[in-house]
């Protein structure tokens, strides 16, 4: 007797109660087709409706009686869509980020290939011959409708006929054997086909064919002439070239001179021709860096590296030559770049060097383009992927290298469930697949640099720019002094004069407005004093609606001062300015300048980034105003001046990473200046000119900044010395939310006390209103846990049990609980 095999399956159902692996029997007839990583259709729940599921394991034995088990109905995929290694990675992510199975595997599977099971209805063979019998009016109506269409979606039939209690009539027809209901899988997106015309007449006989056609058939003759030069041509292109209609083509087809074919074409995200990007000889630092990595990988010494290279030190060339080394060993490479703004220039470099071996994956691709790129990777047609965060899951089978450029960037952390860090996932994937990880940045995150100093990663330094150009000079302007001089505008005298000179010299200027994670704080424009929390050394956030200042780490709440506690000035108010305001002001004072703005609001359309950047490249923009989008990796030789309007906005975010963010932003933005032959200049406007992050960025001195910052992190027990878990509870009902947040907090404290005999005072903070208290009519409270490495597994287990528990509690109905482990920001 044949022994059953069982499949462990993650079912496509987001309910918290189904967040487990379900066991199904594999029927004997499909036993050879069911494999780990394939999708299947399975009956689910009381109604046995068919749902899609992913096979994550196949077992011979189970430790319970299988009499109630259901069987897999159908295998969807011919080949597995997720490899065993990626499934292993997914299971690790579920545990690491306290996510649901379905969230994790939806993230790993490409968009555009999810299947929907759709009910169809059709008439049977019996009906075609014998339906005239005893049918009522409504049943006849259904049959007549189906005679016309043969088969259709059940929902379409219902919508078109609008028959009351239609289900009863459908059931009656089904019982009589006149109609049949069946499932069809709609794959959402498929391959893209286009019509092509193929010449099947002999080239040598072209003149003969033209003579045989009627003299009036001018368009047909034109088509034949075009086809004389090509064997295949897109139908659309041919009709355009010959300026003819489809009927002309059909006539030639009926004469047996051509064929009309459907050919599978790729939707390529790379639209225009990209010129070759030539290999260059390396500087001594680049060469040392490259040789060290190749040597360490080949000897198996270490497989994780951090390249700390100043802006313009040529990190990209090191990446390109590392990939070349991987190609020579027939290994695949993934290159992650931050968000979308980097893609045009990065793509040019990688495609320019490696041509059609490169696939591109980023958020602005259409689902079709994304699906085609994914398929190219899956089928082994490319060896390199360049993309944003989710490209870390590219389905390569022979991965050799993952590169993460600008590793300090926020966008590597997902804000949607599962809230994963692409850097941690990349590291785990490299461990699973025996690949190397290379992180690169001019301003590494404190946590990454700390790990490199402790030997978890190998630290490689590239301290000079490639073409030996000097780092741009940074001039710090104290905005308090500008106020004393009676200048209340957003531009200091120095920045105004520098922009004017630049316009005169036909050079370009970038004005940078520091808006990331924008939060309102209260500061004195006369002396620079900022209201900070006495307990946490974090800027307090101003809540306009009830006129209070709140600390979002410990919940302390105070009234805002009317005069400055430091200098007694009345110039103390909340701080905030937007890109549009700056744009209007700049256009007013420099009316002849060509001004462009680049921020989240005006770059939502596909291709808008590229358009603005091309305008800058082609000299059609004199002054570019932008947010953090323009701070990264862009290379414009004619930009000689960068103005930072207000460095304080990020310095005073209610976030322990505020100083780090400011140092990174100033350094990255400064790196956009002076990349050509003319030395660059940066003017940085601030109310806190003596702050260590401002002084260190003036000197381009990362190590000096790191040494100061790491002491503060240790003192206040912030990462890398602890992990932070941020729990946000949200609801439309404010009063209920306040109540359940307290209950959740007390349950958490009790559980922590049971596990740790004594709970540290600073282990758990909250519940407090979140920094942004209300989003889309949802109120938000947050609880924060600061735990050490040895505590984190226990805390995660407690949280997981508590959340599952509360989801079944009536009190917690309509309360959303979100958990983020080591968030990049707690705003």
Buried (B, 14 or more C-beta within 10 A) or exposed (E): EEEBBBBBBBBBBEEEEBBEBBBBBBBEEBEEBBBBBBBBBBBBEEEEEBBBBBBBBBEEEEEEEEEEBEBBBBBBBEEBBBBBBBBBBBBBBBEBBBBBBBBBBBBBBBBBBBBEBBBBBBBBEEBEEEBEEEBEEBBBBBBEBBEEBEBBBBEBBBEEBEBEEBEEBBEBBBEBEBBBEEEEBEEEBEEBEEBBBBBEBEEEEBEEBBEEBEEEBEBBBBBBEBBBEEEEBBBEBBBEBBEBEEEBBEBBBEEEBBEBEEEEEBBEBBEEEBEEBEEEEBBEBBEBBBEBBBEBBEEEEBBBBBBBBBBBBBBBBBBBBBBBBBBEEEBBBBBBBBBBBBBBBBBBBBBBBBEEBBBBBBBBBBBBBBBBBBBBBBEEEBBBBBBBBBBBBBBBEEBBBBBBBBBBBBBBBBEEBBBBBBBBBBBBBBBBBEBBBBBBBBBBBBBBBBBBEEEEBBBBBBEBBBEEBEBBBBBBBBBBEBBEEEBEEBBBEBBBEBBBBBBEEEBBBBBBBBBBBBBBBBBBBBBBBBBBBEEBEBBBBBBEEEEBBBBBBBBBBEEBBEEBEBBEBEBBBBBBBBBEEBBEBBBEEBEEBBBBBBBEEBBEEEEEBBEBBEBBBEEEBBBBBBBBBBBBBBBBEBBBBBBBBBBBBBBBBBBBBBBBBBBBBBBBBBBBBBBBEBEBBBBBBBBBBEBBBBBBBBEBBBEBBBEBBBEBBEEBBBBBBBBBBBBBBBBBEBEBBBBBBBBBBEBBBEBBEEEBEEBEEBBBBBBBBBBEBBEEEBBBBBBBBBBEEEBBEBBBBBBEEBBEEBBEEEEBEEBEBBBBBBBBBBB
